[in-house]
Amino acid sequence: MQPDQAFNRLLQIMDDLREKCPWDRKQTMLSLRQLSIEELYELADAITDEDYKGIKEELGDLLLHIVFYAKIGSEKQQFNITDVINGVCEKLIARHPHIYGDVKVENEDEVKQNWEKLKMREGKESVLSGVLKACPPW
């Protein structure tokens, strides 16, 4: 199965679940929040353990959550999965002018310096200004 076919299959399953499953139908962004955090911690543990089977499973769980949030966003007529995907594509292109523009870099350090400049242009006071206070230290 091709990636686009697999992704469309997941989107169709989510549509079915939101329509037919009482538990899935009841979920909100807020009710999914803690579950998403738990899934992210499970992924972090699998990465730490170099458990590739676990990483694959946890990535699937996170992908499900992303699709779930996008489905709810679509139902509220705020955004949909296409908006999410296009948004991240535009962000990646904008933050990699050394790939998609005319900026020249020689090494990883120059990429990091350029990224800091781009973040400052977006109105951030520092690269850490977007980090939530509630995030644990790593």
N, CA, C and O atoms as CSV, one atom per row, in Angstrom:
chain,resi,resn,atom,element,x,y,z
A,1,MET,N,N,0.846,-1.173,0.000
A,1,MET,CA,C,0.000,0.000,0.000
A,1,MET,C,C,0.899,1.246,0.000
A,1,MET,O,O,1.889,1.306,0.729
A,2,GLN,N,N,0.552,2.204,-0.798
A,2,GLN,CA,C,1.285,3.463,-0.894
A,2,GLN,C,C,0.949,4.359,0.299
A,2,GLN,O,O,-0.126,4.230,0.885
A,3,PRO,N,N,1.879,5.285,0.670
A,3,PRO,CA,C,1.615,6.158,1.820
A,3,PRO,C,C,0.305,6.935,1.718
A,3,PRO,O,O,-0.420,7.051,2.706
A,4,ASP,N,N,-0.009,7.468,0.539
A,4,ASP,CA,C,-1.248,8.233,0.416
A,4,ASP,C,C,-2.470,7.347,0.617
A,4,ASP,O,O,-3.472,7.791,1.179
A,5,GLN,N,N,-2.397,6.100,0.164
A,5,GLN,CA,C,-3.510,5.168,0.365
A,5,GLN,C,C,-3.666,4.827,1.848
A,5,GLN,O,O,-4.783,4.768,2.362
A,6,ALA,N,N,-2.557,4.606,2.521
A,6,ALA,CA,C,-2.596,4.278,3.944
A,6,ALA,C,C,-3.146,5.463,4.740
A,6,ALA,O,O,-3.951,5.284,5.654
A,7,PHE,N,N,-2.704,6.680,4.383
A,7,PHE,CA,C,-3.178,7.864,5.103
A,7,PHE,C,C,-4.673,8.063,4.871
A,7,PHE,O,O,-5.408,8.353,5.815
A,8,ASN,N,N,-5.127,7.913,3.642
A,8,ASN,CA,C,-6.559,8.041,3.348
A,8,ASN,C,C,-7.371,6.976,4.082
A,8,ASN,O,O,-8.495,7.236,4.511
A,9,ARG,N,N,-6.807,5.792,4.224
A,9,ARG,CA,C,-7.476,4.735,4.992
A,9,ARG,C,C,-7.655,5.175,6.445
A,9,ARG,O,O,-8.726,4.989,7.023
A,10,LEU,N,N,-6.611,5.756,7.036
A,10,LEU,CA,C,-6.699,6.252,8.407
A,10,LEU,C,C,-7.759,7.353,8.518
A,10,LEU,O,O,-8.542,7.361,9.467
A,11,LEU,N,N,-7.788,8.266,7.570
A,11,LEU,CA,C,-8.792,9.333,7.602
A,11,LEU,C,C,-10.210,8.763,7.526
A,11,LEU,O,O,-11.115,9.250,8.205
A,12,GLN,N,N,-10.402,7.734,6.700
A,12,GLN,CA,C,-11.726,7.117,6.585
A,12,GLN,C,C,-12.112,6.406,7.877
A,12,GLN,O,O,-13.262,6.480,8.310
A,13,ILE,N,N,-11.157,5.722,8.489
A,13,ILE,CA,C,-11.433,5.060,9.764
A,13,ILE,C,C,-11.830,6.097,10.814
A,13,ILE,O,O,-12.769,5.871,11.577
A,14,MET,N,N,-11.125,7.233,10.862
A,14,MET,CA,C,-11.474,8.281,11.820
A,14,MET,C,C,-12.875,8.806,11.560
A,14,MET,O,O,-13.636,9.028,12.501
A,15,ASP,N,N,-13.225,9.007,10.302
A,15,ASP,CA,C,-14.592,9.434,9.974
A,15,ASP,C,C,-15.604,8.431,10.511
A,15,ASP,O,O,-16.605,8.813,11.117
A,16,ASP,N,N,-15.340,7.146,10.288
A,16,ASP,CA,C,-16.248,6.086,10.767
A,16,ASP,C,C,-16.359,6.102,12.290
A,16,ASP,O,O,-17.454,5.996,12.843
A,17,LEU,N,N,-15.211,6.234,12.964
A,17,LEU,CA,C,-15.219,6.203,14.426
A,17,LEU,C,C,-15.977,7.392,15.008
A,17,LEU,O,O,-16.738,7.235,15.963
A,18,ARG,N,N,-15.775,8.574,14.441
A,18,ARG,CA,C,-16.481,9.755,14.955
A,18,ARG,C,C,-17.985,9.645,14.734
A,18,ARG,O,O,-18.774,10.194,15.502
A,19,GLU,N,N,-18.370,8.943,13.698
A,19,GLU,CA,C,-19.790,8.789,13.391
A,19,GLU,C,C,-20.432,7.653,14.178
A,19,GLU,O,O,-21.574,7.779,14.620
A,20,LYS,N,N,-19.711,6.539,14.360
A,20,LYS,CA,C,-20.347,5.316,14.853
A,20,LYS,C,C,-19.963,4.895,16.269
A,20,LYS,O,O,-20.709,4.144,16.897
A,21,CYS,N,N,-18.842,5.345,16.786
A,21,CYS,CA,C,-18.378,4.878,18.092
A,21,CYS,C,C,-18.737,5.914,19.171
A,21,CYS,O,O,-18.315,7.066,19.076
A,22,PRO,N,N,-19.503,5.521,20.185
A,22,PRO,CA,C,-19.882,6.479,21.233
A,22,PRO,C,C,-18.695,7.110,21.949
A,22,PRO,O,O,-18.735,8.299,22.267
A,23,TRP,N,N,-17.638,6.341,22.211
A,23,TRP,CA,C,-16.478,6.893,22.909
A,23,TRP,C,C,-15.771,7.919,22.032
A,23,TRP,O,O,-15.479,9.028,22.480
A,24,ASP,N,N,-15.497,7.552,20.786
A,24,ASP,CA,C,-14.800,8.453,19.871
A,24,ASP,C,C,-15.627,9.705,19.589
A,24,ASP,O,O,-15.082,10.804,19.480
A,25,ARG,N,N,-16.932,9.536,19.472
A,25,ARG,CA,C,-17.818,10.667,19.187
A,25,ARG,C,C,-17.805,11.676,20.340
A,25,ARG,O,O,-17.948,12.878,20.115
A,26,LYS,N,N,-17.634,11.193,21.564
A,26,LYS,CA,C,-17.679,12.040,22.759
A,26,LYS,C,C,-16.397,12.845,22.978
A,26,LYS,O,O,-16.412,13.838,23.704
A,27,GLN,N,N,-15.295,12.431,22.362
A,27,GLN,CA,C,-14.004,13.053,22.646
A,27,GLN,C,C,-13.933,14.491,22.149
A,27,GLN,O,O,-14.517,14.860,21.131
A,28,THR,N,N,-13.190,15.283,22.915
A,28,THR,CA,C,-12.914,16.676,22.570
A,28,THR,C,C,-11.398,16.852,22.562
A,28,THR,O,O,-10.659,15.953,22.964
A,29,MET,N,N,-10.947,17.999,22.109
A,29,MET,CA,C,-9.511,18.263,22.152
A,29,MET,C,C,-9.008,18.186,23.591
A,29,MET,O,O,-7.936,17.641,23.853
A,30,LEU,N,N,-9.774,18.726,24.502
A,30,LEU,CA,C,-9.359,18.710,25.900
A,30,LEU,C,C,-9.338,17.295,26.475
A,30,LEU,O,O,-8.436,16.952,27.239
A,31,SER,N,N,-10.320,16.473,26.118
A,31,SER,CA,C,-10.338,15.106,26.653
A,31,SER,C,C,-9.205,14.261,26.075
A,31,SER,O,O,-8.766,13.303,26.712
A,32,LEU,N,N,-8.736,14.594,24.902
A,32,LEU,CA,C,-7.628,13.857,24.279
A,32,LEU,C,C,-6.262,14.336,24.751
A,32,LEU,O,O,-5.267,13.627,24.594
A,33,ARG,N,N,-6.206,15.519,25.322
A,33,ARG,CA,C,-4.934,16.152,25.676
A,33,ARG,C,C,-4.043,15.253,26.519
A,33,ARG,O,O,-2.895,15.011,26.146
A,34,GLN,N,N,-4.535,14.756,27.635
A,34,GLN,CA,C,-3.716,13.937,28.521
A,34,GLN,C,C,-3.305,12.637,27.837
A,34,GLN,O,O,-2.187,12.158,28.026
A,35,LEU,N,N,-4.208,12.069,27.047
A,35,LEU,CA,C,-3.876,10.840,26.318
A,35,LEU,C,C,-2.737,11.084,25.335
A,35,LEU,O,O,-1.862,10.235,25.164
A,36,SER,N,N,-2.754,12.249,24.691
A,36,SER,CA,C,-1.685,12.587,23.749
A,36,SER,C,C,-0.355,12.730,24.468
A,36,SER,O,O,0.678,12.269,23.983
A,37,ILE,N,N,-0.388,13.370,25.622
A,37,ILE,CA,C,0.839,13.535,26.407
A,37,ILE,C,C,1.392,12.167,26.800
A,37,ILE,O,O,2.597,11.931,26.712
A,38,GLU,N,N,0.511,11.272,27.233
A,38,GLU,CA,C,0.953,9.919,27.602
A,38,GLU,C,C,1.573,9.199,26.411
A,38,GLU,O,O,2.586,8.515,26.556
A,39,GLU,N,N,0.975,9.348,25.244
A,39,GLU,CA,C,1.520,8.706,24.038
A,39,GLU,C,C,2.904,9.261,23.718
A,39,GLU,O,O,3.795,8.514,23.315
A,40,LEU,N,N,3.084,10.554,23.893
A,40,LEU,CA,C,4.386,11.154,23.618
A,40,LEU,C,C,5.443,10.629,24.583
A,40,LEU,O,O,6.575,10.366,24.176
A,41,TYR,N,N,5.090,10.473,25.846
A,41,TYR,CA,C,6.030,9.901,26.812
A,41,TYR,C,C,6.354,8.441,26.476
A,41,TYR,O,O,7.492,8.002,26.643
A,42,GLU,N,N,5.366,7.704,26.008
A,42,GLU,CA,C,5.620,6.315,25.601
A,42,GLU,C,C,6.574,6.278,24.409
A,42,GLU,O,O,7.440,5.406,24.333
A,43,LEU,N,N,6.420,7.222,23.477
A,43,LEU,CA,C,7.354,7.312,22.360
A,43,LEU,C,C,8.748,7.641,22.869
A,43,LEU,O,O,9.728,7.036,22.433
A,44,ALA,N,N,8.846,8.597,23.791
A,44,ALA,CA,C,10.149,8.975,24.343
A,44,ALA,C,C,10.830,7.768,24.983
A,44,ALA,O,O,12.033,7.573,24.812
A,45,ASP,N,N,10.075,6.964,25.713
A,45,ASP,CA,C,10.644,5.766,26.334
A,45,ASP,C,C,11.119,4.770,25.278
A,45,ASP,O,O,12.199,4.193,25.404
A,46,ALA,N,N,10.315,4.571,24.245
A,46,ALA,CA,C,10.700,3.628,23.185
A,46,ALA,C,C,11.965,4.104,22.477
A,46,ALA,O,O,12.821,3.291,22.129
A,47,ILE,N,N,12.090,5.405,22.260
A,47,ILE,CA,C,13.292,5.951,21.632
A,47,ILE,C,C,14.495,5.730,22.535
A,47,ILE,O,O,15.549,5.292,22.075
A,48,THR,N,N,14.341,6.031,23.812
A,48,THR,CA,C,15.428,5.843,24.769
A,48,THR,C,C,15.886,4.383,24.784
A,48,THR,O,O,17.080,4.095,24.867
A,49,ASP,N,N,14.923,3.474,24.705
A,49,ASP,CA,C,15.227,2.036,24.726
A,49,ASP,C,C,15.657,1.490,23.368
A,49,ASP,O,O,15.982,0.309,23.246
A,50,GLU,N,N,15.658,2.344,22.349
A,50,GLU,CA,C,15.942,1.918,20.973
A,50,GLU,C,C,15.061,0.736,20.564
A,50,GLU,O,O,15.507,-0.200,19.900
A,51,ASP,N,N,13.805,0.812,20.981
A,51,ASP,CA,C,12.800,-0.208,20.698
A,51,ASP,C,C,12.053,0.197,19.426
A,51,ASP,O,O,11.036,0.888,19.491
A,52,TYR,N,N,12.555,-0.232,18.286
A,52,TYR,CA,C,12.002,0.222,17.010
A,52,TYR,C,C,10.576,-0.254,16.793
A,52,TYR,O,O,9.780,0.460,16.182
A,53,LYS,N,N,10.238,-1.421,17.268
A,53,LYS,CA,C,8.849,-1.885,17.176
A,53,LYS,C,C,7.958,-0.952,17.998
A,53,LYS,O,O,6.883,-0.555,17.548
A,54,GLY,N,N,8.410,-0.608,19.201
A,54,GLY,CA,C,7.665,0.313,20.047
A,54,GLY,C,C,7.586,1.705,19.445
A,54,GLY,O,O,6.543,2.355,19.515
A,55,ILE,N,N,8.678,2.167,18.856
A,55,ILE,CA,C,8.683,3.489,18.208
A,55,ILE,C,C,7.636,3.524,17.106
A,55,ILE,O,O,6.866,4.478,17.001
A,56,LYS,N,N,7.611,2.490,16.292
A,56,LYS,CA,C,6.632,2.430,15.196
A,56,LYS,C,C,5.207,2.485,15.745
A,56,LYS,O,O,4.359,3.202,15.214
A,57,GLU,N,N,4.950,1.732,16.798
A,57,GLU,CA,C,3.615,1.706,17.392
A,57,GLU,C,C,3.241,3.070,17.975
A,57,GLU,O,O,2.134,3.561,17.758
A,58,GLU,N,N,4.163,3.672,18.711
A,58,GLU,CA,C,3.867,4.958,19.340
A,58,GLU,C,C,3.725,6.074,18.312
A,58,GLU,O,O,2.912,6.980,18.495
A,59,LEU,N,N,4.504,6.021,17.233
A,59,LEU,CA,C,4.314,6.994,16.155
A,59,LEU,C,C,2.923,6.861,15.558
A,59,LEU,O,O,2.281,7.860,15.236
A,60,GLY,N,N,2.462,5.630,15.409
A,60,GLY,CA,C,1.098,5.407,14.925
A,60,GLY,C,C,0.067,5.998,15.862
A,60,GLY,O,O,-0.907,6.608,15.420
A,61,ASP,N,N,0.281,5.815,17.166
A,61,ASP,CA,C,-0.649,6.376,18.142
A,61,ASP,C,C,-0.663,7.895,18.070
A,61,ASP,O,O,-1.728,8.509,18.146
A,62,LEU,N,N,0.515,8.512,17.924
A,62,LEU,CA,C,0.565,9.972,17.805
A,62,LEU,C,C,-0.083,10.447,16.506
A,62,LEU,O,O,-0.772,11.467,16.486
A,63,LEU,N,N,0.140,9.709,15.429
A,63,LEU,CA,C,-0.502,10.061,14.164
A,63,LEU,C,C,-2.021,9.995,14.306
A,63,LEU,O,O,-2.734,10.851,13.782
A,64,LEU,N,N,-2.504,8.999,14.999
A,64,LEU,CA,C,-3.937,8.897,15.259
A,64,LEU,C,C,-4.421,10.144,15.993
A,64,LEU,O,O,-5.461,10.702,15.643
A,65,HIS,N,N,-3.686,10.580,16.997
A,65,HIS,CA,C,-4.090,11.764,17.747
A,65,HIS,C,C,-4.099,13.001,16.862
A,65,HIS,O,O,-5.004,13.829,16.971
A,66,ILE,N,N,-3.119,13.140,15.997
A,66,ILE,CA,C,-3.090,14.282,15.087
A,66,ILE,C,C,-4.318,14.274,14.181
A,66,ILE,O,O,-4.961,15.305,13.982
A,67,VAL,N,N,-4.632,13.113,13.640
A,67,VAL,CA,C,-5.812,12.990,12.782
A,67,VAL,C,C,-7.088,13.264,13.585
A,67,VAL,O,O,-8.023,13.890,13.086
A,68,PHE,N,N,-7.116,12.791,14.825
A,68,PHE,CA,C,-8.277,13.004,15.694
A,68,PHE,C,C,-8.488,14.500,15.945
A,68,PHE,O,O,-9.601,15.004,15.796
A,69,TYR,N,N,-7.418,15.211,16.327
A,69,TYR,CA,C,-7.524,16.657,16.559
A,69,TYR,C,C,-7.969,17.377,15.291
A,69,TYR,O,O,-8.808,18.276,15.350
A,70,ALA,N,N,-7.414,16.988,14.151
A,70,ALA,CA,C,-7.785,17.625,12.886
A,70,ALA,C,C,-9.247,17.354,12.545
A,70,ALA,O,O,-9.927,18.228,12.006
A,71,LYS,N,N,-9.733,16.167,12.850
A,71,LYS,CA,C,-11.139,15.839,12.608
A,71,LYS,C,C,-12.036,16.732,13.460
A,71,LYS,O,O,-13.032,17.268,12.973
A,72,ILE,N,N,-11.684,16.886,14.719
A,72,ILE,CA,C,-12.463,17.755,15.601
A,72,ILE,C,C,-12.390,19.199,15.112
A,72,ILE,O,O,-13.399,19.904,15.110
A,73,GLY,N,N,-11.193,19.647,14.694
A,73,GLY,CA,C,-11.049,20.992,14.135
A,73,GLY,C,C,-11.923,21.197,12.914
A,73,GLY,O,O,-12.499,22.268,12.725
A,74,SER,N,N,-12.020,20.165,12.085
A,74,SER,CA,C,-12.860,20.229,10.892
A,74,SER,C,C,-14.344,20.306,11.266
A,74,SER,O,O,-15.107,21.070,10.674
A,75,GLU,N,N,-14.731,19.509,12.248
A,75,GLU,CA,C,-16.124,19.536,12.700
A,75,GLU,C,C,-16.503,20.909,13.258
A,75,GLU,O,O,-17.654,21.332,13.150
A,76,LYS,N,N,-15.543,21.592,13.846
A,76,LYS,CA,C,-15.777,22.935,14.393
A,76,LYS,C,C,-15.528,24.022,13.345
A,76,LYS,O,O,-15.606,25.215,13.637
A,77,GLN,N,N,-15.229,23.585,12.126
A,77,GLN,CA,C,-14.969,24.478,10.992
A,77,GLN,C,C,-13.856,25.480,11.307
A,77,GLN,O,O,-13.947,26.661,10.969
A,78,GLN,N,N,-12.798,24.976,11.966
A,78,GLN,CA,C,-11.639,25.798,12.305
A,78,GLN,C,C,-10.444,25.482,11.412
A,78,GLN,O,O,-9.753,26.392,10.955
A,79,PHE,N,N,-10.199,24.209,11.165
A,79,PHE,CA,C,-9.105,23.750,10.307
A,79,PHE,C,C,-9.337,22.276,10.023
A,79,PHE,O,O,-10.128,21.617,10.697
A,80,ASN,N,N,-8.635,21.768,9.016
A,80,ASN,CA,C,-8.727,20.342,8.711
A,80,ASN,C,C,-7.325,19.770,8.526
A,80,ASN,O,O,-6.336,20.494,8.641
A,81,ILE,N,N,-7.242,18.501,8.248
A,81,ILE,CA,C,-5.940,17.840,8.144
A,81,ILE,C,C,-5.106,18.436,7.011
A,81,ILE,O,O,-3.882,18.507,7.121
A,82,THR,N,N,-5.742,18.860,5.938
A,82,THR,CA,C,-5.013,19.489,4.840
A,82,THR,C,C,-4.380,20.794,5.306
A,82,THR,O,O,-3.241,21.094,4.948
A,83,ASP,N,N,-5.108,21.568,6.098
A,83,ASP,CA,C,-4.554,22.810,6.648
A,83,ASP,C,C,-3.342,22.518,7.528
A,83,ASP,O,O,-2.340,23.232,7.473
A,84,VAL,N,N,-3.436,21.468,8.337
A,84,VAL,CA,C,-2.332,21.091,9.225
A,84,VAL,C,C,-1.101,20.722,8.403
A,84,VAL,O,O,0.004,21.186,8.681
A,85,ILE,N,N,-1.302,19.888,7.399
A,85,ILE,CA,C,-0.182,19.427,6.569
A,85,ILE,C,C,0.425,20.599,5.791
A,85,ILE,O,O,1.645,20.762,5.766
A,86,ASN,N,N,-0.417,21.407,5.163
A,86,ASN,CA,C,0.106,22.543,4.409
A,86,ASN,C,C,0.797,23.544,5.324
A,86,ASN,O,O,1.793,24.149,4.929
A,87,GLY,N,N,0.293,23.729,6.530
A,87,GLY,CA,C,0.915,24.636,7.484
A,87,GLY,C,C,2.323,24.208,7.840
A,87,GLY,O,O,3.238,25.031,7.869
A,88,VAL,N,N,2.505,22.922,8.112
A,88,VAL,CA,C,3.849,22.453,8.467
A,88,VAL,C,C,4.768,22.489,7.251
A,88,VAL,O,O,5.961,22.759,7.390
A,89,CYS,N,N,4.234,22.222,6.064
A,89,CYS,CA,C,5.056,22.325,4.850
A,89,CYS,C,C,5.556,23.756,4.655
A,89,CYS,O,O,6.738,23.966,4.381
A,90,GLU,N,N,4.675,24.729,4.794
A,90,GLU,CA,C,5.069,26.130,4.638
A,90,GLU,C,C,6.099,26.529,5.690
A,90,GLU,O,O,7.045,27.257,5.388
A,91,LYS,N,N,5.921,26.057,6.924
A,91,LYS,CA,C,6.875,26.373,7.987
A,91,LYS,C,C,8.244,25.779,7.669
A,91,LYS,O,O,9.263,26.446,7.841
A,92,LEU,N,N,8.274,24.538,7.210
A,92,LEU,CA,C,9.548,23.892,6.876
A,92,LEU,C,C,10.262,24.623,5.738
A,92,LEU,O,O,11.476,24.818,5.783
A,93,ILE,N,N,9.511,25.020,4.734
A,93,ILE,CA,C,10.098,25.749,3.609
A,93,ILE,C,C,10.651,27.093,4.082
A,93,ILE,O,O,11.767,27.471,3.727
A,94,ALA,N,N,9.867,27.808,4.882
A,94,ALA,CA,C,10.300,29.129,5.362
A,94,ALA,C,C,11.524,29.024,6.265
A,94,ALA,O,O,12.374,29.915,6.254
A,95,ARG,N,N,11.626,27.959,7.040
A,95,ARG,CA,C,12.734,27.825,7.984
A,95,ARG,C,C,13.963,27.137,7.393
A,95,ARG,O,O,14.956,26.924,8.088
A,96,HIS,N,N,13.892,26.798,6.129
A,96,HIS,CA,C,15.035,26.187,5.454
A,96,HIS,C,C,15.373,26.939,4.173
A,96,HIS,O,O,15.362,26.355,3.089
A,97,PRO,N,N,15.674,28.241,4.290
A,97,PRO,CA,C,16.002,29.013,3.092
A,97,PRO,C,C,17.298,28.554,2.432
A,97,PRO,O,O,17.557,28.889,1.276
A,98,HIS,N,N,18.104,27.798,3.149
A,98,HIS,CA,C,19.327,27.237,2.560
A,98,HIS,C,C,19.005,26.065,1.635
A,98,HIS,O,O,19.858,25.624,0.865
A,99,ILE,N,N,17.791,25.572,1.712
A,99,ILE,CA,C,17.326,24.508,0.808
A,99,ILE,C,C,16.367,25.086,-0.230
A,99,ILE,O,O,16.485,24.787,-1.419
A,100,TYR,N,N,15.415,25.915,0.218
A,100,TYR,CA,C,14.346,26.411,-0.645
A,100,TYR,C,C,14.500,27.872,-1.036
A,100,TYR,O,O,13.588,28.455,-1.623
A,101,GLY,N,N,15.629,28.463,-0.723
A,101,GLY,CA,C,15.865,29.861,-1.063
A,101,GLY,C,C,17.301,30.065,-1.491
A,101,GLY,O,O,17.955,29.141,-1.974
A,102,ASP,N,N,17.788,31.285,-1.310
A,102,ASP,CA,C,19.133,31.610,-1.783
A,102,ASP,C,C,20.147,31.797,-0.652
A,102,ASP,O,O,21.241,32.310,-0.887
A,103,VAL,N,N,19.796,31.388,0.572
A,103,VAL,CA,C,20.721,31.499,1.704
A,103,VAL,C,C,21.771,30.403,1.593
A,103,VAL,O,O,21.451,29.249,1.307
A,104,LYS,N,N,23.005,30.766,1.819
A,104,LYS,CA,C,24.117,29.805,1.777
A,104,LYS,C,C,24.577,29.514,3.197
A,104,LYS,O,O,24.777,30.433,3.990
A,105,VAL,N,N,24.745,28.245,3.516
A,105,VAL,CA,C,25.289,27.838,4.816
A,105,VAL,C,C,26.390,26.818,4.568
A,105,VAL,O,O,26.369,26.062,3.596
A,106,GLU,N,N,27.342,26.827,5.474
A,106,GLU,CA,C,28.487,25.927,5.350
A,106,GLU,C,C,28.400,24.722,6.273
A,106,GLU,O,O,29.000,23.681,6.009
A,107,ASN,N,N,27.637,24.874,7.374
A,107,ASN,CA,C,27.620,23.792,8.359
A,107,ASN,C,C,26.388,23.886,9.249
A,107,ASN,O,O,25.565,24.791,9.111
A,108,GLU,N,N,26.283,22.942,10.150
A,108,GLU,CA,C,25.146,22.864,11.070
A,108,GLU,C,C,25.025,24.112,11.941
A,108,GLU,O,O,23.914,24.575,12.200
A,109,ASP,N,N,26.140,24.658,12.391
A,109,ASP,CA,C,26.106,25.856,13.229
A,109,ASP,C,C,25.479,27.035,12.496
A,109,ASP,O,O,24.704,27.789,13.085
A,110,GLU,N,N,25.803,27.200,11.227
A,110,GLU,CA,C,25.209,28.284,10.453
A,110,GLU,C,C,23.714,28.061,10.248
A,110,GLU,O,O,22.941,29.018,10.210
A,111,VAL,N,N,23.308,26.807,10.115
A,111,VAL,CA,C,21.873,26.509,10.010
A,111,VAL,C,C,21.175,26.936,11.299
A,111,VAL,O,O,20.113,27.558,11.256
A,112,LYS,N,N,21.774,26.602,12.449
A,112,LYS,CA,C,21.191,26.973,13.737
A,112,LYS,C,C,21.130,28.488,13.906
A,112,LYS,O,O,20.125,29.013,14.386
A,113,GLN,N,N,22.192,29.199,13.519
A,113,GLN,CA,C,22.222,30.668,13.626
A,113,GLN,C,C,21.130,31.282,12.756
A,113,GLN,O,O,20.447,32.216,13.176
A,114,ASN,N,N,20.969,30.763,11.561
A,114,ASN,CA,C,19.946,31.273,10.652
A,114,ASN,C,C,18.554,30.994,11.212
A,114,ASN,O,O,17.658,31.832,11.103
A,115,TRP,N,N,18.374,29.827,11.807
A,115,TRP,CA,C,17.089,29.470,12.390
A,115,TRP,C,C,16.739,30.445,13.512
A,115,TRP,O,O,15.589,30.868,13.633
A,116,GLU,N,N,17.727,30.798,14.329
A,116,GLU,CA,C,17.509,31.770,15.421
A,116,GLU,C,C,17.056,33.109,14.841
A,116,GLU,O,O,16.143,33.735,15.380
A,117,LYS,N,N,17.675,33.551,13.764
A,117,LYS,CA,C,17.289,34.819,13.129
A,117,LYS,C,C,15.847,34.742,12.611
A,117,LYS,O,O,15.071,35.687,12.759
A,118,LEU,N,N,15.507,33.612,12.009
A,118,LEU,CA,C,14.147,33.442,11.493
A,118,LEU,C,C,13.119,33.484,12.621
A,118,LEU,O,O,12.061,34.095,12.474
A,119,LYS,N,N,13.424,32.840,13.739
A,119,LYS,CA,C,12.514,32.853,14.889
A,119,LYS,C,C,12.337,34.280,15.408
A,119,LYS,O,O,11.227,34.675,15.767
A,120,MET,N,N,13.417,35.051,15.449
A,120,MET,CA,C,13.343,36.430,15.925
A,120,MET,C,C,12.460,37.266,14.997
A,120,MET,O,O,11.714,38.127,15.463
A,121,ARG,N,N,12.540,37.019,13.698
A,121,ARG,CA,C,11.703,37.742,12.746
A,121,ARG,C,C,10.228,37.411,12.933
A,121,ARG,O,O,9.358,38.219,12.607
A,122,GLU,N,N,9.947,36.212,13.464
A,122,GLU,CA,C,8.563,35.812,13.722
A,122,GLU,C,C,8.023,36.456,14.996
A,122,GLU,O,O,6.872,36.229,15.368
A,123,GLY,N,N,8.852,37.259,15.664
A,123,GLY,CA,C,8.409,37.951,16.861
A,123,GLY,C,C,8.764,37.263,18.161
A,123,GLY,O,O,8.346,37.711,19.228
A,124,LYS,N,N,9.518,36.193,18.098
A,124,LYS,CA,C,9.949,35.507,19.316
A,124,LYS,C,C,11.094,36.281,19.942
A,124,LYS,O,O,11.937,36.835,19.236
A,125,GLU,N,N,11.123,36.319,21.268
A,125,GLU,CA,C,12.223,36.996,21.957
A,125,GLU,C,C,13.475,36.139,21.945
A,125,GLU,O,O,14.593,36.653,21.917
A,126,SER,N,N,13.280,34.841,21.967
A,126,SER,CA,C,14.397,33.905,21.877
A,126,SER,C,C,13.836,32.582,21.393
A,126,SER,O,O,12.619,32.414,21.327
A,127,VAL,N,N,14.705,31.643,21.056
A,127,VAL,CA,C,14.221,30.345,20.599
A,127,VAL,C,C,13.473,29.625,21.706
A,127,VAL,O,O,12.665,28.742,21.418
A,128,LEU,N,N,13.712,29.970,22.953
A,128,LEU,CA,C,13.021,29.329,24.062
A,128,LEU,C,C,11.706,30.017,24.415
A,128,LEU,O,O,10.974,29.526,25.274
A,129,SER,N,N,11.390,31.135,23.780
A,129,SER,CA,C,10.182,31.869,24.139
A,129,SER,C,C,8.920,31.085,23.797
A,129,SER,O,O,7.857,31.369,24.347
A,130,GLY,N,N,9.013,30.114,22.910
A,130,GLY,CA,C,7.857,29.313,22.578
A,130,GLY,C,C,7.721,28.053,23.410
A,130,GLY,O,O,6.774,27.290,23.218
A,131,VAL,N,N,8.649,27.816,24.333
A,131,VAL,CA,C,8.611,26.624,25.170
A,131,VAL,C,C,7.644,26.852,26.306
A,131,VAL,O,O,7.717,27.865,27.001
A,132,LEU,N,N,6.744,25.917,26.495
A,132,LEU,CA,C,5.770,26.036,27.563
A,132,LEU,C,C,6.417,25.927,28.925
A,132,LEU,O,O,7.347,25.144,29.117
A,133,LYS,N,N,5.936,26.697,29.858
A,133,LYS,CA,C,6.465,26.656,31.216
A,133,LYS,C,C,6.224,25.308,31.870
A,133,LYS,O,O,6.998,24.893,32.733
A,134,ALA,N,N,5.167,24.620,31.474
A,134,ALA,CA,C,4.804,23.354,32.090
A,134,ALA,C,C,5.638,22.174,31.585
A,134,ALA,O,O,5.555,21.079,32.141
A,135,CYS,N,N,6.430,22.382,30.549
A,135,CYS,CA,C,7.236,21.293,30.012
A,135,CYS,C,C,8.324,20.893,30.994
A,135,CYS,O,O,8.968,21.747,31.603
A,136,PRO,N,N,8.525,19.580,31.146
A,136,PRO,CA,C,9.590,19.138,32.043
A,136,PRO,C,C,10.950,19.394,31.410
A,136,PRO,O,O,11.064,19.420,30.184
A,137,PRO,N,N,11.977,19.582,32.225
A,137,PRO,CA,C,13.323,19.746,31.655
A,137,PRO,C,C,13.826,18.405,31.121
A,137,PRO,O,O,13.535,17.365,31.712
A,138,TRP,N,N,14.546,18.407,30.061
A,138,TRP,CA,C,15.103,17.164,29.506
A,138,TRP,C,C,16.551,17.225,29.735
A,138,TRP,O,O,17.275,16.301,29.365
